Amino acid sequence: MTRAGLTGGIGSGKSTVSALLSSYGAVIIDSDRIAREVVEPGTKGLAAVVAEFGTGILLPDGTLDRPALGSIVFADPDRLRALNSIVHPLVRDRSAHLEAAAGPDTLVIHDVPLLAENGLAPLYDSVIVVDASPENQLDRLVRLRGMSEDEARARMAAQASREDRLAIADFVIDNDGPRDALEPQVRKIWEALRG
Ligand code: ADP
């Protein structure tokens, strides 16, 4: 098994690359999705978050009120650390479980948006970074994803810089070109990594 981390700034094209790798046969472990699953109603994750932050972070239907929790943790680094100390170990356990279920000859891709921000590069055999200029990120978020320009700029500013991400890359995918230019680059990495 080869284990690679895949990351990229918001709007860089990481999901598009992840879908291509999956179509070739890689097993994708999506950390954002797992982070949502571990705090679904009925989980011990959600119980721990409620114990820490109170029932005010629940919606009437018992699901997590993400904006309410976000407004607490993004205003206070200590509260963010408290949340992460609940969620991160659960995500790690679930990821390890999914990885163990993948076959021995598999290329496992850990899709981790905040890989650079959280210093996670040492966890993987190699790191793939999807790189795009901030101008292209912004354009895709606003034009294709319907985000407001202010929201897109704020999300981008909260992430690692392009340089910080490139500094941890073993493989860089240049996604400043047309979408068609992705396929050959991704295929080359797939061939290099699956051995
Ligand atoms: P991420 O997962 O990094 O946030 P996505 O893969 O969702 O980014 O890409 C953001 C948007 O840009 C999507 O609508 C996607 O279809 C589009 N996109 C990705 N790569 C390109 C490209 N090279 N040219 C034009 N649009 C692209």
py3Dmol code that shows the C-alpha trace and the ligand (Angstrom):
import py3Dmol

protein = """\
ATOM      1  CA  MET A   1       0.000   0.000   0.000  1.00  0.00           C
ATOM      2  CA  THR A   2       1.138   3.492  -0.812  1.00  0.00           C
ATOM      3  CA  ARG A   3      -0.310   6.351   1.201  1.00  0.00           C
ATOM      4  CA  ALA A   4      -0.336   9.851  -0.195  1.00  0.00           C
ATOM      5  CA  GLY A   5      -1.779  13.088   1.124  1.00  0.00           C
ATOM      6  CA  LEU A   6      -3.636  15.305  -1.340  1.00  0.00           C
ATOM      7  CA  THR A   7      -4.134  18.958  -0.608  1.00  0.00           C
ATOM      8  CA  GLY A   8      -4.746  22.294  -2.261  1.00  0.00           C
ATOM      9  CA  GLY A   9      -6.259  25.654  -1.464  1.00  0.00           C
ATOM     10  CA  ILE A  10      -9.988  26.122  -1.749  1.00  0.00           C
ATOM     11  CA  GLY A  11     -10.946  26.383  -5.430  1.00  0.00           C
ATOM     12  CA  SER A  12      -7.586  24.998  -6.566  1.00  0.00           C
ATOM     13  CA  GLY A  13      -9.197  21.924  -8.149  1.00  0.00           C
ATOM     14  CA  LYS A  14      -8.435  19.372  -5.417  1.00  0.00           C
ATOM     15  CA  SER A  15     -11.845  17.685  -5.694  1.00  0.00           C
ATOM     16  CA  THR A  16     -11.437  17.418  -9.448  1.00  0.00           C
ATOM     17  CA  VAL A  17      -8.032  15.741  -8.987  1.00  0.00           C
ATOM     18  CA  SER A  18      -9.413  13.465  -6.293  1.00  0.00           C
ATOM     19  CA  ALA A  19     -12.179  12.312  -8.670  1.00  0.00           C
ATOM     20  CA  LEU A  20      -9.610  11.537 -11.383  1.00  0.00           C
ATOM     21  CA  LEU A  21      -7.455   9.510  -8.975  1.00  0.00           C
ATOM     22  CA  SER A  22     -10.531   7.627  -7.836  1.00  0.00           C
ATOM     23  CA  SER A  23     -11.453   6.853 -11.459  1.00  0.00           C
ATOM     24  CA  TYR A  24      -8.008   5.262 -11.915  1.00  0.00           C
ATOM     25  CA  GLY A  25      -8.555   3.028  -8.891  1.00  0.00           C
ATOM     26  CA  ALA A  26      -7.126   4.921  -5.918  1.00  0.00           C
ATOM     27  CA  VAL A  27      -9.002   4.637  -2.614  1.00  0.00           C
ATOM     28  CA  ILE A  28      -9.898   8.148  -1.468  1.00  0.00           C
ATOM     29  CA  ILE A  29     -10.207   8.906   2.225  1.00  0.00           C
ATOM     30  CA  ASP A  30     -11.911  12.292   2.495  1.00  0.00           C
ATOM     31  CA  SER A  31     -11.068  13.975   5.796  1.00  0.00           C
ATOM     32  CA  ASP A  32     -13.738  16.692   5.503  1.00  0.00           C
ATOM     33  CA  ARG A  33     -16.419  14.100   4.979  1.00  0.00           C
ATOM     34  CA  ILE A  34     -15.166  12.021   7.900  1.00  0.00           C
ATOM     35  CA  ALA A  35     -15.033  15.143  10.081  1.00  0.00           C
ATOM     36  CA  ARG A  36     -18.754  15.599   9.364  1.00  0.00           C
ATOM     37  CA  GLU A  37     -19.577  11.920   9.937  1.00  0.00           C
ATOM     38  CA  VAL A  38     -17.936  11.729  13.367  1.00  0.00           C
ATOM     39  CA  VAL A  39     -20.278  14.412  14.727  1.00  0.00           C
ATOM     40  CA  GLU A  40     -23.521  13.155  13.222  1.00  0.00           C
ATOM     41  CA  PRO A  41     -26.456  12.735  15.626  1.00  0.00           C
ATOM     42  CA  GLY A  42     -26.026   9.705  17.870  1.00  0.00           C
ATOM     43  CA  THR A  43     -22.213   9.672  17.705  1.00  0.00           C
ATOM     44  CA  LYS A  44     -19.929   9.902  20.715  1.00  0.00           C
ATOM     45  CA  GLY A  45     -18.239  12.728  18.802  1.00  0.00           C
ATOM     46  CA  LEU A  46     -21.355  14.888  18.894  1.00  0.00           C
ATOM     47  CA  ALA A  47     -21.909  14.021  22.569  1.00  0.00           C
ATOM     48  CA  ALA A  48     -18.360  15.191  23.353  1.00  0.00           C
ATOM     49  CA  VAL A  49     -18.825  18.427  21.393  1.00  0.00           C
ATOM     50  CA  VAL A  50     -22.079  19.150  23.256  1.00  0.00           C
ATOM     51  CA  ALA A  51     -20.392  18.394  26.601  1.00  0.00           C
ATOM     52  CA  GLU A  52     -17.712  20.948  25.720  1.00  0.00           C
ATOM     53  CA  PHE A  53     -19.779  23.682  24.031  1.00  0.00           C
ATOM     54  CA  GLY A  54     -23.297  23.226  25.369  1.00  0.00           C
ATOM     55  CA  THR A  55     -26.608  22.477  23.684  1.00  0.00           C
ATOM     56  CA  GLY A  56     -26.548  25.936  22.078  1.00  0.00           C
ATOM     57  CA  ILE A  57     -24.518  24.443  19.239  1.00  0.00           C
ATOM     58  CA  LEU A  58     -27.360  22.075  18.313  1.00  0.00           C
ATOM     59  CA  LEU A  59     -30.173  22.800  15.870  1.00  0.00           C
ATOM     60  CA  PRO A  60     -33.733  21.904  16.901  1.00  0.00           C
ATOM     61  CA  ASP A  61     -33.445  18.634  14.928  1.00  0.00           C
ATOM     62  CA  GLY A  62     -30.420  17.574  17.001  1.00  0.00           C
ATOM     63  CA  THR A  63     -27.803  18.100  14.286  1.00  0.00           C
ATOM     64  CA  LEU A  64     -24.766  20.284  14.742  1.00  0.00           C
ATOM     65  CA  ASP A  65     -25.337  23.993  14.155  1.00  0.00           C
ATOM     66  CA  ARG A  66     -22.092  24.606  12.260  1.00  0.00           C
ATOM     67  CA  PRO A  67     -22.413  28.381  11.964  1.00  0.00           C
ATOM     68  CA  ALA A  68     -23.032  28.630  15.745  1.00  0.00           C
ATOM     69  CA  LEU A  69     -20.021  26.456  16.529  1.00  0.00           C
ATOM     70  CA  GLY A  70     -17.960  28.285  13.912  1.00  0.00           C
ATOM     71  CA  SER A  71     -18.699  31.659  15.454  1.00  0.00           C
ATOM     72  CA  ILE A  72     -17.380  30.361  18.803  1.00  0.00           C
ATOM     73  CA  VAL A  73     -14.217  28.623  17.620  1.00  0.00           C
ATOM     74  CA  PHE A  74     -13.129  31.068  14.938  1.00  0.00           C
ATOM     75  CA  ALA A  75     -13.220  33.889  17.489  1.00  0.00           C
ATOM     76  CA  ASP A  76     -11.041  32.064  20.037  1.00  0.00           C
ATOM     77  CA  PRO A  77      -8.004  29.876  19.313  1.00  0.00           C
ATOM     78  CA  ASP A  78      -8.383  28.062  22.660  1.00  0.00           C
ATOM     79  CA  ARG A  79     -11.916  27.013  21.802  1.00  0.00           C
ATOM     80  CA  LEU A  80     -10.757  25.911  18.352  1.00  0.00           C
ATOM     81  CA  ARG A  81      -8.056  23.797  20.001  1.00  0.00           C
ATOM     82  CA  ALA A  82     -10.687  22.273  22.278  1.00  0.00           C
ATOM     83  CA  LEU A  83     -12.847  21.374  19.291  1.00  0.00           C
ATOM     84  CA  ASN A  84      -9.913  19.972  17.358  1.00  0.00           C
ATOM     85  CA  SER A  85      -8.850  17.853  20.324  1.00  0.00           C
ATOM     86  CA  ILE A  86     -12.252  16.146  20.135  1.00  0.00           C
ATOM     87  CA  VAL A  87     -12.623  15.855  16.376  1.00  0.00           C
ATOM     88  CA  HIS A  88      -9.063  15.172  15.179  1.00  0.00           C
ATOM     89  CA  PRO A  89      -8.536  11.873  17.069  1.00  0.00           C
ATOM     90  CA  LEU A  90     -11.930  10.621  15.833  1.00  0.00           C
ATOM     91  CA  VAL A  91     -11.009  11.519  12.250  1.00  0.00           C
ATOM     92  CA  ARG A  92      -7.623   9.806  12.667  1.00  0.00           C
ATOM     93  CA  ASP A  93      -9.232   6.602  14.001  1.00  0.00           C
ATOM     94  CA  ARG A  94     -11.845   6.450  11.284  1.00  0.00           C
ATOM     95  CA  SER A  95      -9.251   7.168   8.568  1.00  0.00           C
ATOM     96  CA  ALA A  96      -7.026   4.389   9.925  1.00  0.00           C
ATOM     97  CA  HIS A  97      -9.985   2.022   9.922  1.00  0.00           C
ATOM     98  CA  LEU A  98     -10.838   2.854   6.287  1.00  0.00           C
ATOM     99  CA  GLU A  99      -7.194   2.537   5.322  1.00  0.00           C
ATOM    100  CA  ALA A 100      -6.930  -0.878   6.964  1.00  0.00           C
ATOM    101  CA  ALA A 101      -9.912  -2.001   4.873  1.00  0.00           C
ATOM    102  CA  ALA A 102      -8.158  -1.059   1.599  1.00  0.00           C
ATOM    103  CA  GLY A 103      -6.265  -3.868  -0.135  1.00  0.00           C
ATOM    104  CA  PRO A 104      -2.469  -4.257   0.152  1.00  0.00           C
ATOM    105  CA  ASP A 105      -1.811  -3.192  -3.459  1.00  0.00           C
ATOM    106  CA  THR A 106      -3.880  -0.057  -3.145  1.00  0.00           C
ATOM    107  CA  LEU A 107      -2.907   3.552  -3.574  1.00  0.00           C
ATOM    108  CA  VAL A 108      -4.648   5.294  -0.700  1.00  0.00           C
ATOM    109  CA  ILE A 109      -5.151   9.029  -1.125  1.00  0.00           C
ATOM    110  CA  HIS A 110      -5.895  11.036   1.991  1.00  0.00           C
ATOM    111  CA  ASP A 111      -7.774  14.121   0.797  1.00  0.00           C
ATOM    112  CA  VAL A 112      -6.927  16.680   3.494  1.00  0.00           C
ATOM    113  CA  PRO A 113      -7.700  20.345   2.802  1.00  0.00           C
ATOM    114  CA  LEU A 114      -5.763  21.595   5.840  1.00  0.00           C
ATOM    115  CA  LEU A 115      -2.781  19.262   5.494  1.00  0.00           C
ATOM    116  CA  ALA A 116      -0.236  22.114   5.361  1.00  0.00           C
ATOM    117  CA  GLU A 117      -1.968  24.169   8.057  1.00  0.00           C
ATOM    118  CA  ASN A 118      -1.987  21.238  10.484  1.00  0.00           C
ATOM    119  CA  GLY A 119       1.584  20.065   9.764  1.00  0.00           C
ATOM    120  CA  LEU A 120       0.419  16.612   8.629  1.00  0.00           C
ATOM    121  CA  ALA A 121       2.901  15.987   5.788  1.00  0.00           C
ATOM    122  CA  PRO A 122       5.012  13.518   7.872  1.00  0.00           C
ATOM    123  CA  LEU A 123       2.003  11.185   8.123  1.00  0.00           C
ATOM    124  CA  TYR A 124       2.191  10.270   4.427  1.00  0.00           C
ATOM    125  CA  ASP A 125       4.643   8.587   2.064  1.00  0.00           C
ATOM    126  CA  SER A 126       4.265  11.582  -0.212  1.00  0.00           C
ATOM    127  CA  VAL A 127       2.262  14.773  -0.562  1.00  0.00           C
ATOM    128  CA  ILE A 128       0.468  15.893  -3.728  1.00  0.00           C
ATOM    129  CA  VAL A 129      -0.360  19.583  -3.948  1.00  0.00           C
ATOM    130  CA  VAL A 130      -2.876  20.979  -6.420  1.00  0.00           C
ATOM    131  CA  ASP A 131      -1.565  24.428  -7.220  1.00  0.00           C
ATOM    132  CA  ALA A 132      -3.462  27.357  -8.688  1.00  0.00           C
ATOM    133  CA  SER A 133      -2.890  31.080  -8.543  1.00  0.00           C
ATOM    134  CA  PRO A 134      -5.008  33.037  -6.042  1.00  0.00           C
ATOM    135  CA  GLU A 135      -6.599  34.809  -9.029  1.00  0.00           C
ATOM    136  CA  ASN A 136      -7.784  31.511 -10.492  1.00  0.00           C
ATOM    137  CA  GLN A 137      -8.949  30.236  -7.074  1.00  0.00           C
ATOM    138  CA  LEU A 138     -11.007  33.389  -6.620  1.00  0.00           C
ATOM    139  CA  ASP A 139     -12.431  33.247 -10.125  1.00  0.00           C
ATOM    140  CA  ARG A 140     -13.545  29.606  -9.708  1.00  0.00           C
ATOM    141  CA  LEU A 141     -15.074  30.185  -6.289  1.00  0.00           C
ATOM    142  CA  VAL A 142     -17.043  33.219  -7.427  1.00  0.00           C
ATOM    143  CA  ARG A 143     -17.973  32.253 -10.984  1.00  0.00           C
ATOM    144  CA  LEU A 144     -18.374  28.466 -10.666  1.00  0.00           C
ATOM    145  CA  ARG A 145     -19.297  27.976  -7.015  1.00  0.00           C
ATOM    146  CA  GLY A 146     -21.406  31.106  -6.586  1.00  0.00           C
ATOM    147  CA  MET A 147     -19.508  32.376  -3.549  1.00  0.00           C
ATOM    148  CA  SER A 148     -19.413  36.113  -2.905  1.00  0.00           C
ATOM    149  CA  GLU A 149     -16.035  37.677  -3.560  1.00  0.00           C
ATOM    150  CA  ASP A 150     -15.677  38.723   0.111  1.00  0.00           C
ATOM    151  CA  GLU A 151     -16.468  35.218   1.334  1.00  0.00           C
ATOM    152  CA  ALA A 152     -14.012  33.672  -1.141  1.00  0.00           C
ATOM    153  CA  ARG A 153     -11.230  36.083  -0.137  1.00  0.00           C
ATOM    154  CA  ALA A 154     -11.886  35.442   3.582  1.00  0.00           C
ATOM    155  CA  ARG A 155     -11.781  31.654   3.102  1.00  0.00           C
ATOM    156  CA  MET A 156      -8.566  31.890   1.127  1.00  0.00           C
ATOM    157  CA  ALA A 157      -6.960  34.209   3.688  1.00  0.00           C
ATOM    158  CA  ALA A 158      -7.712  31.689   6.466  1.00  0.00           C
ATOM    159  CA  GLN A 159      -5.694  28.999   4.662  1.00  0.00           C
ATOM    160  CA  ALA A 160      -1.966  28.422   4.223  1.00  0.00           C
ATOM    161  CA  SER A 161      -0.253  30.459   1.540  1.00  0.00           C
ATOM    162  CA  ARG A 162       0.501  29.000  -1.854  1.00  0.00           C
ATOM    163  CA  GLU A 163       4.217  29.022  -0.919  1.00  0.00           C
ATOM    164  CA  ASP A 164       3.662  27.141   2.371  1.00  0.00           C
ATOM    165  CA  ARG A 165       1.731  24.472   0.536  1.00  0.00           C
ATOM    166  CA  LEU A 166       4.307  24.123  -2.236  1.00  0.00           C
ATOM    167  CA  ALA A 167       7.051  23.791   0.393  1.00  0.00           C
ATOM    168  CA  ILE A 168       5.672  20.404   1.535  1.00  0.00           C
ATOM    169  CA  ALA A 169       4.904  19.027  -1.941  1.00  0.00           C
ATOM    170  CA  ASP A 170       6.503  15.903  -3.387  1.00  0.00           C
ATOM    171  CA  PHE A 171       4.262  16.237  -6.461  1.00  0.00           C
ATOM    172  CA  VAL A 172       2.766  19.474  -7.742  1.00  0.00           C
ATOM    173  CA  ILE A 173      -0.222  19.534 -10.079  1.00  0.00           C
ATOM    174  CA  ASP A 174      -0.402  22.795 -11.987  1.00  0.00           C
ATOM    175  CA  ASN A 175      -4.063  23.724 -12.304  1.00  0.00           C
ATOM    176  CA  ASP A 176      -3.738  27.181 -13.753  1.00  0.00           C
ATOM    177  CA  GLY A 177      -4.380  25.783 -17.208  1.00  0.00           C
ATOM    178  CA  PRO A 178      -7.527  24.348 -18.766  1.00  0.00           C
ATOM    179  CA  ARG A 179      -9.261  21.448 -17.074  1.00  0.00           C
ATOM    180  CA  ASP A 180      -8.020  19.106 -19.838  1.00  0.00           C
ATOM    181  CA  ALA A 181      -4.456  19.745 -18.726  1.00  0.00           C
ATOM    182  CA  LEU A 182      -5.143  17.978 -15.407  1.00  0.00           C
ATOM    183  CA  GLU A 183      -5.673  14.456 -16.689  1.00  0.00           C
ATOM    184  CA  PRO A 184      -2.139  13.796 -18.035  1.00  0.00           C
ATOM    185  CA  GLN A 185      -0.542  15.265 -14.902  1.00  0.00           C
ATOM    186  CA  VAL A 186      -2.692  13.211 -12.574  1.00  0.00           C
ATOM    187  CA  ARG A 187      -2.150  10.047 -14.590  1.00  0.00           C
ATOM    188  CA  LYS A 188       1.621  10.525 -14.376  1.00  0.00           C
ATOM    189  CA  ILE A 189       1.432  10.753 -10.575  1.00  0.00           C
ATOM    190  CA  TRP A 190      -0.869   7.733 -10.416  1.00  0.00           C
ATOM    191  CA  GLU A 191       1.672   5.750 -12.456  1.00  0.00           C
ATOM    192  CA  ALA A 192       4.580   6.941 -10.310  1.00  0.00           C
ATOM    193  CA  LEU A 193       2.849   6.106  -7.036  1.00  0.00           C
ATOM    194  CA  ARG A 194       1.197   2.823  -7.761  1.00  0.00           C
ATOM    195  CA  GLY A 195       4.686   1.453  -8.601  1.00  0.00           C
TER     196      GLY A 195
END
"""
ligand_1 = """\
27
ADP
P -11.415 22.416 -4.600
O -11.859 21.020 -4.301
O -9.929 22.567 -4.608
O -12.071 23.481 -3.765
P -12.763 22.000 -7.152
O -12.117 20.789 -7.706
O -14.148 21.887 -6.592
O -11.813 22.769 -6.110
O -12.737 23.127 -8.294
C -13.366 24.407 -8.097
C -14.226 24.715 -9.327
O -13.358 24.962 -10.442
C -15.121 23.562 -9.735
O -16.319 24.107 -10.235
C -14.316 22.860 -10.837
O -15.154 22.198 -11.750
C -13.601 24.032 -11.502
N -12.283 23.728 -12.078
C -11.337 22.891 -11.593
N -10.235 22.922 -12.385
C -10.495 23.802 -13.388
C -9.741 24.290 -14.506
N -8.510 23.868 -14.767
N -10.336 25.202 -15.299
C -11.587 25.650 -15.043
N -12.348 25.238 -14.007
C -11.808 24.331 -13.168
"""
view = py3Dmol.view(width=600, height=400)
view.addModel(protein, "pdb")
view.setStyle({"model": 0}, {"cartoon": {"style": "trace"}})
view.addModel(ligand_1, "xyz")
view.setStyle({"model": 1}, {"stick": {}})
view.zoomTo()
view.show()
